[in-house]
Amino acid sequence: MEVAAAKALGAGIAVIALAGVGIGIGNIFSALVTSVARNPSARDQVFGLGILGFALTEAVALFALLIAFLILFT
Amino acid sequence: MAAEGQAIDALGQFKLSPVLGALGHSVNFTQANLFMVVAGLLTIGLLYFGARPRAIVPGRLQALAELSYEGILKMCTDQIGPEGRAFFPFVFTLFFFVLMGNLLGMMPYAFTYTSHIAVTFALAATVIVLVTVVALRIHGMHFFSYFFPDGAPKLLAPLIIPVEVISYLSRPVSLSIRLFANMVAGHVMLKVFATFVVMLAGAGSVGFVAAVFPLGLNVALIGFEFLVAFLQAYVFAILTCIYLHDAVHLH
């Protein structure tokens, strides 16, 4: 039973990384909104960059989630 | 209700099993292979029937085919430069293979082949081998200067070179895990919520009414998953372009 409890705790600890990811994604979109507000004509260029940054940051969240799944289900 | 009293089986949907009867069984032709074939046929069909009318003012299907063609071509030439035209067929194929895999997986009873690390890592390994071969062919031995940027202090070489080598070698890992983890996480999330809805609805009349809210959330999540499906295909293609840019121009 201790192993199951430790697994649940470990999975919970593994997703603490999501705090940083939340800050990162918030940063990306705040910068995106600011830049579009300052220069609306640059929207097309910065939008692609913003989405790319979002996907790269989100990947970190998914790495953490993957570790949590590995701990829980294997 | 079916799921009542059962544990949530979130990973069962990724299990491979042979299809097409005895013939499929003998060559281990699984759902993943089947959906790869379907994805290929759909892509060919989209382009064939999209390009066939050759109308000056395109219809819907032709507009879709032209839009995707021009979009990927623009991505290639923007990211890689004029040399990008040479890599356009590769990036286009890659984009559509991943996109069709992600989108087909959103259909009920369908199988998401991009949710298997074997598939995504094979794609990422192809990309990285191509990038290395292209870089070696264009630059020869000069390619290895990629791992030590010009103007960096010589003293830092023992630090910079391992870091650059590790970051180069971790590209296929991050490229494959990004796609695979996105797909797995999305489908697991949908499955967990869907099972929860069924469990709640089976718990009596109060639960039946309460189950409307997670059901609505699940509908919204499916919309989000369609966005993710497209986004991940786009990110996969654009990262391939960025790596190819590094290979062609070295920094």
Interface residues (C-beta under 8 A of the other chain):
Chain A: G48 I51 L52 A55 L56 E58 A59 L62 F63 L65 L66 F69 F73
Chain B: L11 S174 I177 R178 A181 N182 V184 A185 V188 L231 Q232 Y234 V235 I238
